[in-house]
Amino acid sequence: MATTLMRNTAPREHPGRYYGFIAAVTTIAVMGALGVAVFGDATYVGPFDAPFAFWLTAGLALVAELRPTRWGGLWMSPIASIFVVYVLTTMITWGFVPALIAQSGAIALLGLQVGYAVWRAVYNIAQTALALTAAWLTWTVITGGQMWTGTLTQLFGVFAAGAAWTLTSTAMVALLMRMRTGDAWHTHAWQWLKSEWPLRATQTAIAPILAAAAVQSWWLVAASAIPIFSVYRILQTAAEREKQADRDPLTGLLNRKGFQQAAEAKLVDAEETGTTVAVMILDLDRFADVNSALGHDVGDKLLVELAERFMADKPPGKAIARLGGDEFAFAWAELDGMTDPLECAREIRARLDKAIVIGEVSIEVDGSVGVAVFPDDGRDFQTLFRHADIAMDESKKRAGTYARYAPEFDHHSPERLMLLGDLRRALDHPDAPGVNLYYQPQISLATGEVIGAEALLRYHHPVRGMVNPAEIIATAEHSSVMRMLTERVVDIALRRLKHWDGEGYRLRMAVNVSVRDLQSPEFTDYLTDRIATYGVEASRLQLEITESALMADPRRVVDNVQRLSDLGLGISLDDFGTGFSSMQHLRRLPVTEIKIDKTFVTNLIERADNAAIVSTTIDLGRALDVGVVAEGVEDEKVRKQLEDWGCAAAQGWHFAKPMSADDFDRWLAHHRPDR
């Protein structure tokens, strides 16, 4: 597991070039600083005759970095360093070498606090040493290298030196950023100009004031520190206000904006280090009931108590936020010590296990957690956040405690929304092409005759071509398009039944129906109207219902299924054996047929447990006087075994694959029973 932040690593692409650049800058900086120190008459005072004002100034440069201010207004670095004012003052008052020593000490101290690797700290010292060298040369060219006396030329020289220091340092950072991100150098430089120039200009402007004080008396240096550190305090205040703007006022946790910033910073590090980040969303159950029954004051106290629980023993680096209402969010990176995202979700849920006592009221709290993991579930914050929210919704639907995002949960992805729109346009007009049915014959095992066919949905997209039927259903079932799709399927199926009547084939048609269909009383009226329109017998239309549909809303579904049965339609319980309440449904519903799922049928010869399930189901159907159809028959051995057990009918590739209407008619015309 990688444990290094991005600032302490090279980009995964071209790391050699990155480290080569750092080595080159360090070498040039060392050579430049040595050259100036040895040959440039770069020191106005020796170490033993330096006045107290020098030591005070150098000390203040270090003190300035004891508590670096993190301020979002800066772009190149979130840390507002103010040592530059003391370094420039030292340079123009006591020379290059004293300034270099003070600056290097301040940078080293800053690196320790930020957590730079040794090589990165060395580079930062070298980079700023190169900037100071450029500042010294600029100062020397303009002023002749004379110690500060306060002339107008020297004043201009200070501003020029400050600009040289800033531009050189920024150029080095911008080049390093370019090698990491691939963006143009001038892009990073322009970002700096927009965000950092006011701070750097202010520091440069203060330097001559501090120098004038330093040549007079050390106590003036001490007095000058007051306005300088006032600037520092202003920056601190700005940082604190920014921090408060990123916090939830009730709980003190991050708010949505602060959480996004924290999570995005983790994603940048994870991208560069090849590690993972887990984004999790927790939604409390029935929190509105607490507010309604006990009042909003109790609800607020409950949220505060939960926030304290989440913050207790919080691992370093873990970001926790209250998004608003009863939603909380969490971001934890592998770099922070996260190893298993689902273990994180379990940890969050564990904080809800103990009741919360507020006054004399004990409140049981529950909730659902959704998890999305970088990079597998998304590569940017917005995608991960949306996917975690989708996973949380899925967890609620399943009455579970937590769930990790999976593409099949996403009923509203851009791709599915586009597919849904295209499907709707194809269904808007009865004769529009695209939606059609394929037919797979159902064979009587006793006679070998064709007794009917199952209608299977097919959708040919104008661009994507044939779309997987499972994707179509998953896309449409949560929208009104599902009703339109079912009506189109029923209409085509009844039309085909009428056609078979005209050809002399008395077959039945099995059609799959969805949860939305079974929950709608209007669906029964639609079927009644269409059956009368085409003049076919209701008993020849077999509606296939899955157990998951029955579980969605059992009371309403059972009532509608009974109405459909009263019309004379056959009711088939599809995928029998894969659910948890098949026996209950057989007892409660007017089922005329059960279909054994192909997962049990296909390999029943090889697997004794599947054989036992299939044979027992056939016996059950016979005992209840319910027809049994086996799906997934793919070879003669399975067909023969099913026949020996007394299975009524079967379908599968052993008999025929699903076919278009014309191909089915041709196959039907040439089919001869094996008996």
C-alpha positions in Angstrom: 0.0 0.0 0.0 1.4 3.4 -0.9 1.7 5.8 2.0 3.1 8.9 0.3 1.2 12.1 -0.5 1.4 13.5 -4.0 3.7 16.3 -2.9 6.3 13.7 -2.0 6.0 11.6 -5.2 6.9 12.0 -8.9 4.1 11.7 -11.5 3.7 8.1 -12.7 4.4 9.2 -16.2 8.0 10.3 -16.8 9.2 10.2 -13.2 12.8 10.2 -14.4 12.3 13.5 -16.2 10.6 14.9 -13.0 13.5 14.0 -10.7 16.0 15.1 -13.4 14.4 18.6 -13.3 14.6 18.7 -9.5 18.2 17.6 -9.6 19.1 20.2 -12.3 17.4 23.1 -10.3 19.1 22.0 -7.1 22.5 21.9 -8.8 22.1 25.3 -10.5 20.9 26.8 -7.2 23.9 25.4 -5.2 26.4 26.6 -7.9 24.7 30.0 -8.1 24.6 30.5 -4.4 28.2 29.4 -3.9 29.3 31.7 -6.8 27.6 34.7 -5.3 28.8 33.9 -1.8 32.5 33.4 -2.8 32.9 35.9 -5.6 30.1 38.4 -5.2 31.1 40.3 -2.0 27.7 39.1 -0.7 28.0 39.8 3.0 28.0 43.2 4.7 28.7 41.9 8.2 30.5 38.9 9.6 28.8 36.4 11.9 30.5 37.8 15.0 30.0 41.5 14.4 26.3 41.2 13.3 24.1 43.5 15.4 21.3 42.2 17.5 18.8 43.6 15.0 20.1 41.0 12.5 19.5 38.1 14.9 16.1 39.5 15.8 15.2 39.8 12.1 16.4 36.2 11.4 14.6 34.9 14.4 11.3 36.6 13.3 11.7 34.9 9.9 11.7 31.6 11.7 8.9 32.5 14.1 6.8 33.5 11.1 6.7 29.9 10.0 6.0 28.3 13.3 2.3 28.4 12.6 1.8 28.7 8.8 -1.6 29.9 7.8 -3.5 27.8 5.4 -5.5 30.1 3.2 -7.6 29.0 0.2 -7.0 32.4 -1.5 -3.5 31.2 -2.6 -3.2 29.0 -5.6 0.3 27.7 -5.9 0.4 26.7 -2.2 -2.3 26.8 0.4 0.2 28.2 3.0 0.6 31.9 3.3 4.4 32.2 4.1 5.5 35.7 5.3 9.2 34.9 5.8 10.0 36.7 2.5 9.7 40.1 4.1 12.4 39.3 6.6 14.6 37.6 4.0 14.5 40.6 1.7 15.2 42.9 4.7 18.2 40.8 5.7 19.5 40.7 2.2 19.6 44.5 1.6 20.7 45.3 5.2 23.3 42.6 6.0 23.9 40.8 2.7 23.2 37.6 0.7 24.7 35.0 2.9 22.8 36.0 6.1 19.6 36.2 4.1 20.3 32.7 2.6 20.8 31.2 6.0 17.6 32.8 7.4 15.6 31.8 4.4 16.9 28.2 4.4 16.1 27.8 8.1 12.5 29.1 7.5 11.9 26.8 4.6 13.3 23.8 6.5 11.0 24.6 9.5 8.0 24.9 7.1 8.9 21.6 5.5 8.9 19.8 8.8 5.4 21.2 9.7 3.9 20.4 6.3 5.5 16.9 6.1 7.7 17.1 3.1 10.0 14.2 2.2 13.7 15.0 2.6 14.3 15.3 -1.2 11.3 17.6 -1.5 12.5 19.8 1.4 15.9 20.0 -0.2 14.4 21.0 -3.5 12.3 23.8 -1.9 15.4 25.1 -0.1 17.3 25.0 -3.5 14.4 26.6 -5.4 14.1 29.6 -3.0 17.9 29.9 -2.9 17.9 30.3 -6.7 15.1 32.9 -6.3 17.2 34.7 -3.7 20.2 34.6 -6.0 18.2 36.2 -8.7 17.0 38.8 -6.2 20.6 39.6 -5.1 21.9 39.9 -8.6 19.0 42.3 -9.5 19.7 44.3 -6.4 23.4 44.5 -7.2 22.9 45.5 -10.8 20.5 48.4 -9.8 22.2 49.6 -6.6 25.8 48.5 -7.1 25.5 46.1 -4.2 25.6 48.8 -1.5 24.2 48.2 2.0 20.8 49.8 2.5 20.8 53.6 3.1 17.3 54.5 1.9 18.0 56.1 -1.4 15.4 56.2 -4.1 17.5 54.0 -6.3 17.7 51.4 -3.5 13.9 51.6 -3.0 13.5 50.8 -6.7 16.1 48.1 -6.3 14.1 46.4 -3.4 10.9 46.3 -5.5 12.9 44.9 -8.5 14.6 42.3 -6.2 11.3 41.3 -4.7 9.8 40.8 -8.2 12.9 38.8 -9.3 12.6 36.6 -6.2 8.9 36.0 -6.7 9.0 35.4 -10.5 12.0 33.0 -10.2 10.3 31.0 -7.4 7.0 30.9 -9.3 8.7 29.9 -12.5 10.3 26.9 -10.8 7.0 25.8 -9.2 5.1 26.3 -12.5 7.6 24.2 -14.4 7.3 21.5 -11.8 3.5 21.6 -12.0 3.7 21.5 -15.8 5.7 18.3 -15.6 3.1 16.8 -13.2 -0.1 17.9 -14.9 1.0 18.4 -18.5 -0.6 21.8 -18.7 1.2 24.7 -20.2 3.7 26.6 -18.0 2.1 29.9 -18.6 -1.3 28.6 -17.3 0.2 27.9 -13.9 2.1 31.3 -14.0 -1.1 33.1 -14.8 -2.9 31.4 -12.0 -0.3 32.6 -9.6 -0.5 36.2 -10.9 -4.2 36.2 -10.2 -4.0 34.7 -6.7 -0.7 35.5 -5.1 0.6 38.8 -6.3 -1.1 41.0 -3.7 0.5 39.1 -0.8 4.0 39.0 -2.5 3.8 42.7 -3.3 2.8 43.6 0.2 5.8 41.7 1.6 8.1 43.4 -0.8 6.7 46.8 0.1 7.3 46.2 3.8 10.9 45.2 3.4 12.4 48.7 3.0 10.4 49.9 6.0 11.8 47.1 8.1 15.3 47.8 6.7 15.1 51.4 7.6 14.2 50.4 11.1 16.9 47.8 11.3 19.8 50.2 10.6 18.5 52.5 13.3 17.8 50.2 16.3 16.8 46.7 17.1 13.8 47.9 19.1 12.4 49.5 15.9 12.7 46.0 14.3 10.6 44.6 17.2 8.1 47.4 16.8 7.9 46.9 13.0 7.0 43.3 13.7 3.6 44.5 15.0 2.2 45.6 11.6 3.9 42.7 9.8 2.3 40.2 12.1 -1.0 42.2 11.8 -0.9 41.2 8.1 -0.3 37.7 9.2 -3.2 37.9 11.6 -5.4 39.2 8.8 -4.5 36.2 6.7 -5.3 34.0 9.7 -8.7 35.6 10.1 -9.4 35.1 6.4 -8.4 31.5 6.8 -10.7 31.0 9.8 -13.6 32.6 7.9 -13.0 30.4 5.0 -12.9 27.5 7.4 -16.2 28.5 9.0 -17.7 28.9 5.5 -16.8 25.2 5.0 -18.4 24.1 8.3 -21.9 23.1 9.3 -22.9 25.5 12.1 -24.9 22.9 14.1 -22.4 20.1 14.3 -19.1 21.7 13.5 -18.5 19.1 10.8 -17.6 20.0 7.2 -20.5 21.1 5.1 -21.0 20.1 1.5 -18.6 22.6 0.1 -15.9 21.8 2.6 -16.4 18.1 2.1 -16.0 18.5 -1.7 -12.7 20.4 -1.2 -11.4 17.8 1.2 -12.4 14.8 -1.0 -11.0 16.4 -4.1 -7.6 16.9 -2.4 -7.6 13.2 -1.5 -8.5 12.3 -5.1 -5.5 14.3 -6.4 -3.1 12.5 -4.1 -4.7 9.1 -4.9 -4.4 9.7 -8.6 -0.7 10.4 -8.3 0.0 7.6 -5.9 -2.2 4.9 -7.4 -4.2 4.4 -4.2 -7.9 4.4 -3.4 -10.4 6.7 -1.8 -13.8 5.7 -0.4 -16.7 8.2 -0.5 -19.6 7.3 1.7 -23.1 8.8 2.3 -25.2 8.0 5.4 -28.9 8.8 5.4 -30.8 8.3 8.7 -34.1 6.5 8.7 -37.3 8.1 10.0 -35.5 11.3 11.2 -38.5 13.3 10.2 -40.5 11.3 12.7 -38.2 12.4 15.5 -38.7 16.1 14.5 -42.5 15.6 14.3 -42.9 13.7 17.5 -40.3 15.3 19.7 -39.6 18.7 18.1 -36.7 20.1 16.1 -34.7 20.9 19.2 -34.4 17.2 20.0 -33.7 16.4 16.4 -30.8 18.9 16.5 -29.4 17.4 19.7 -29.6 14.0 18.0 -27.5 15.2 15.1 -25.0 16.8 17.4 -24.6 13.6 19.3 -24.1 11.6 16.1 -21.5 14.1 15.0 -19.6 13.6 18.2 -19.8 9.8 17.8 -18.4 10.0 14.3 -15.6 12.3 15.4 -14.7 10.1 18.4 -11.5 8.3 17.7 -11.5 9.7 14.1 -8.5 8.5 12.2 -6.2 11.3 10.9 -7.2 12.4 7.4 -10.7 11.1 7.5 -13.1 13.8 6.3 -16.6 13.8 7.9 -19.4 16.1 6.8 -23.0 16.9 7.5 -24.6 17.5 4.1 -27.8 18.9 5.5 -30.9 17.5 7.1 -30.2 13.9 8.2 -27.4 13.1 5.7 -23.7 12.7 6.6 -20.8 12.0 4.3 -17.3 10.5 4.8 -14.2 10.4 2.7 -11.2 8.2 3.7 -8.2 7.5 1.6 -5.8 4.5 1.5 -3.1 7.1 2.3 -5.0 7.8 5.5 -5.0 4.1 6.5 -8.2 3.0 4.8 -7.9 -0.7 3.7 -11.5 -2.0 3.2 -14.3 0.5 2.1 -17.0 -1.9 3.3 -15.3 -2.1 6.7 -15.6 1.7 6.8 -19.3 1.4 6.1 -19.7 -1.2 8.9 -17.8 1.1 11.2 -20.2 4.0 10.4 -23.2 1.8 11.0 -21.7 0.5 14.3 -21.9 4.1 15.6 -25.7 3.9 15.2 -26.1 0.7 17.2 -26.4 2.3 20.6 -29.5 4.3 21.4 -29.1 8.1 21.9 -30.5 9.4 25.2 -31.7 13.0 25.1 -33.2 14.0 28.4 -35.6 11.3 29.4 -36.0 10.1 25.8 -34.1 7.1 24.4 -34.0 7.2 20.6 -33.1 4.3 18.4 -31.2 5.4 15.3 -30.8 3.5 12.1 -29.7 4.4 8.6 -28.3 3.3 5.3 -24.8 3.8 3.9 -23.8 4.0 0.2 -20.2 3.5 -0.8 -18.3 4.5 -4.0 -14.6 3.9 -4.4 -12.0 5.8 -6.5 -11.0 4.8 -9.1 -13.3 1.9 -9.8 -16.6 3.7 -9.2 -15.6 7.1 -10.6 -12.6 9.3 -11.1 -13.9 12.7 -10.0 -15.8 13.9 -6.9 -19.1 14.6 -8.6 -19.3 11.1 -10.1 -18.2 9.4 -6.9 -20.7 11.5 -4.8 -23.5 10.7 -7.2 -22.7 7.0 -7.2 -22.4 6.8 -3.4 -25.9 8.4 -3.2 -27.2 5.9 -5.7 -25.7 3.1 -3.6 -27.3 4.5 -0.5 -30.7 4.6 -2.2 -30.2 0.9 -3.2 -29.3 0.0 0.4 -32.6 1.6 1.5 -34.6 -0.3 -1.1 -33.1 -3.6 0.0 -33.7 -2.8 3.7 -29.9 -3.3 4.1 -27.4 -1.4 6.2 -24.9 -0.6 3.4 -24.2 -1.2 -0.2 -21.3 -0.4 -2.6 -22.2 1.2 -6.0 -22.8 -1.1 -8.9 -23.7 0.1 -12.5 -27.0 -1.8 -12.4 -28.2 0.4 -9.5 -27.9 3.5 -11.7 -31.2 4.0 -13.3 -30.5 7.6 -14.3 -27.0 7.5 -15.8 -26.5 9.8 -18.9 -26.3 6.7 -21.1 -29.5 5.2 -19.7 -31.4 8.6 -19.9 -30.4 8.8 -23.6 -31.5 5.2 -24.2 -34.8 5.9 -22.3 -35.4 8.9 -24.6 -34.7 7.0 -27.7 -36.9 4.1 -26.5 -39.8 6.5 -25.8 -39.5 8.0 -29.3 -39.6 4.5 -30.7 -42.8 3.8 -28.7 -44.6 7.0 -29.4 -45.8 5.8 -32.8 -47.4 2.3 -33.2 -45.7 1.6 -36.5 -42.2 3.0 -35.6 -39.5 0.5 -36.1 -37.1 -0.7 -33.4 -39.2 -2.5 -30.8 -40.1 -6.1 -31.7 -40.5 -9.6 -30.4 -38.6 -12.8 -30.9 -40.3 -16.1 -30.1 -38.9 -19.2 -28.5 -41.2 -22.3 -28.9 -42.5 -24.3 -25.9 -42.7 -28.0 -26.5 -44.9 -30.7 -25.0 -42.5 -33.3 -23.7 -45.2 -36.0 -23.9 -46.0 -35.5 -27.6 -43.2 -33.3 -29.0 -45.7 -30.9 -30.4 -45.4 -27.1 -30.2 -47.9 -25.8 -27.6 -46.9 -22.2 -27.7 -44.1 -19.7 -27.5 -42.6 -17.2 -25.1 -42.4 -13.6 -26.5 -39.0 -12.1 -25.9 -38.3 -8.4 -26.2 -35.9 -7.1 -28.8 -34.9 -3.5 -29.4 -32.7 -2.4 -32.3 -31.3 1.0 -31.5 -30.6 3.2 -34.6 -27.0 3.7 -33.4 -26.1 1.0 -30.9 -27.7 -1.8 -32.7 -29.3 -4.6 -30.7 -29.6 -3.6 -27.1 -29.5 -6.2 -24.3 -33.1 -6.8 -23.1 -32.0 -6.7 -19.5 -30.6 -3.2 -20.0 -33.9 -2.1 -21.6 -36.0 -3.4 -18.7 -33.6 -1.9 -16.1 -33.7 1.5 -17.9 -37.5 1.6 -18.4 -38.9 -0.1 -15.3 -38.6 3.0 -13.1 -40.4 5.3 -15.6 -43.7 5.6 -17.4 -41.9 4.2 -20.5 -42.3 0.7 -18.9 -46.1 0.9 -19.3 -45.7 2.0 -23.0 -43.3 -0.9 -23.6 -45.6 -3.5 -22.0 -48.5 -2.2 -24.1 -46.4 -2.5 -27.3 -45.3 -6.0 -26.4 -48.9 -7.1 -25.6 -50.1 -5.6 -28.8 -47.5 -7.3 -31.0 -48.1 -10.6 -29.1 -51.8 -10.6 -29.6 -51.4 -9.6 -33.2 -49.1 -12.7 -33.7 -51.6 -14.9 -31.9 -54.3 -13.7 -34.4 -51.9 -14.5 -37.2 -51.3 -18.0 -36.0 -55.0 -18.5 -35.8 -55.3 -17.6 -39.4 -52.5 -20.1 -40.3 -54.3 -22.9 -38.4 -52.0 -23.0 -35.4 -53.7 -23.0 -32.0 -50.9 -21.9 -29.8 -50.6 -19.9 -26.6 -48.3 -16.9 -26.0 -46.3 -16.3 -22.9 -45.6 -12.6 -22.1 -43.5 -11.2 -19.3 -45.0 -8.4 -17.3 -43.3 -5.9 -14.9 -43.9 -4.7 -11.4 -45.4 -1.4 -12.6 -47.9 -3.4 -14.8 -49.0 -5.5 -11.9 -49.5 -2.5 -9.6 -51.7 -0.7 -12.1 -55.4 -1.5 -12.2 -55.5 0.2 -15.6 -53.4 -2.7 -17.0 -56.3 -5.1 -16.6 -58.6 -2.7 -18.5 -56.0 -2.4 -21.3 -55.7 -6.2 -21.6 -59.5 -6.6 -21.7 -59.7 -4.0 -24.5 -56.9 -5.5 -26.6 -58.1 -9.1 -26.3 -61.5 -8.1 -27.5 -60.0 -6.0 -30.3 -58.0 -8.9 -31.7 -60.7 -11.5 -31.0 -58.4 -14.1 -29.4 -59.2 -16.3 -26.4 -57.9 -14.8 -23.1 -56.8 -18.3 -22.0 -54.2 -18.4 -24.8 -52.3 -15.4 -23.3 -50.0 -16.5 -20.5 -48.7 -13.7 -18.2 -45.3 -14.5 -16.7 -44.7 -13.0 -13.2 -41.5 -13.0 -11.3 -41.3 -13.4 -7.5 -39.5 -10.1 -7.2 -42.6 -8.4 -8.7 -44.8 -10.1 -6.1 -42.6 -8.9 -3.3 -42.6 -5.3 -4.4 -46.2 -4.6 -3.2 -47.8 -8.0 -2.3 -51.3 -6.8 -1.4 -51.9 -4.6 -4.5 -50.1 -7.1 -6.8 -52.1 -10.1 -5.6 -55.4 -8.2 -6.1 -54.5 -7.3 -9.7 -53.3 -10.8 -10.5 -56.6 -12.2 -9.2 -58.5 -9.8 -11.6 -56.3 -10.9 -14.5 -57.0 -14.5 -13.7 -60.7 -13.8 -13.5 -60.5 -12.6 -17.2 -59.3 -16.1 -18.1 -55.6 -15.3 -18.6 -53.1 -17.9 -17.6 -50.7 -16.9 -14.7 -47.2 -18.3 -14.8 -44.8 -18.0 -11.9 -41.5 -17.3 -13.6 -38.0 -18.2 -12.4 -39.5 -20.6 -9.8 -37.1 -21.6 -7.1 -34.8 -18.5 -7.2 -36.9 -16.5 -4.6 -37.6 -17.0 -0.9 -41.4 -17.4 -0.8 -42.4 -19.5 -3.8 -44.6 -21.8 -1.7 -46.5 -18.9 -0.2 -47.2 -17.5 -3.7 -48.4 -20.8 -4.9 -50.9 -20.9 -2.0 -52.1 -17.3 -2.4 -52.2 -16.8 -6.2 -54.3 -18.2 -8.9 -51.2 -19.7 -10.6 -51.8 -22.0 -13.6 -48.2 -22.8 -14.3 -44.7 -22.6 -12.8 -41.5 -22.2 -14.8 -38.4 -23.9 -13.4 -35.5 -21.5 -13.7 -32.8 -22.5 -16.2 -30.1 -22.3 -13.5 -31.5 -25.6 -12.1 -32.3 -27.2 -15.4 -29.3 -26.8 -17.6 -26.9 -28.9 -15.6 -29.3 -31.1 -13.7 -27.5 -34.2 -15.0 -24.2 -33.2 -13.5 -25.5 -31.8 -10.3 -27.5 -34.0 -8.0 -28.8 -31.0 -5.9 -30.3 -29.3 -9.0 -31.8 -32.6 -10.1 -33.5 -33.0 -6.7 -34.9 -29.4 -6.9 -36.3 -30.0 -10.4 -37.8 -33.4 -9.8 -39.4 -32.1 -6.5 -40.8 -29.1 -8.3 -42.4 -31.3 -11.0 -44.0 -33.5 -8.3 -45.2 -30.3 -6.5 -46.8 -29.0 -9.7 -48.5 -32.4 -10.3 -49.9 -32.4 -6.7 -51.2 -28.9 -7.0 -52.6 -29.5 -10.5 -50.4 -26.7 -11.9 -48.5 -27.0 -15.2 -44.7 -27.1 -15.1 -42.4 -25.7 -17.8 -38.6 -26.2 -17.7 -36.4 -23.5 -19.1 -32.9 -23.9 -20.4 -33.1 -27.3 -22.0 -29.9 -27.6 -24.1 -29.4 -31.3 -24.7 -31.2 -34.6 -25.2 -30.2 -36.0 -21.9 -31.9 -33.2 -20.0 -35.0 -33.4 -22.2 -35.2 -37.2 -21.6 -34.8 -36.8 -17.9 -37.5 -34.2 -17.7 -39.9 -36.4 -19.6 -39.2 -39.4 -17.3 -40.0 -37.2 -14.3 -43.3 -36.2 -15.9 -42.5 -32.5 -16.7 -45.3 -31.1 -19.0 -43.3 -28.8 -21.3 -39.9 -27.3 -21.9 -38.1 -24.7 -23.9 -34.5 -24.1 -24.7 -31.8 -24.2 -27.4 -32.2 -28.0 -27.7 -35.5 -27.3 -29.5 -34.9 -23.9 -31.0 -33.3 -20.6 -30.2 -35.5 -17.4 -30.1 -36.5 -16.3 -33.6 -38.0 -13.4 -35.4 -41.7 -13.7 -36.4 -40.9 -14.8 -40.0 -38.2 -17.2 -38.9 -40.5 -18.7 -36.3 -43.3 -19.2 -38.9 -40.8 -21.0 -41.2 -39.6 -23.2 -38.4 -43.1 -24.0 -37.3 -44.1 -25.0 -40.8 -41.2 -27.5 -40.9 -41.3 -28.8 -37.3 -42.2 -32.4 -36.9 -42.9 -33.9 -33.5 -40.3 -36.4 -32.3 -43.1 -38.8 -31.2 
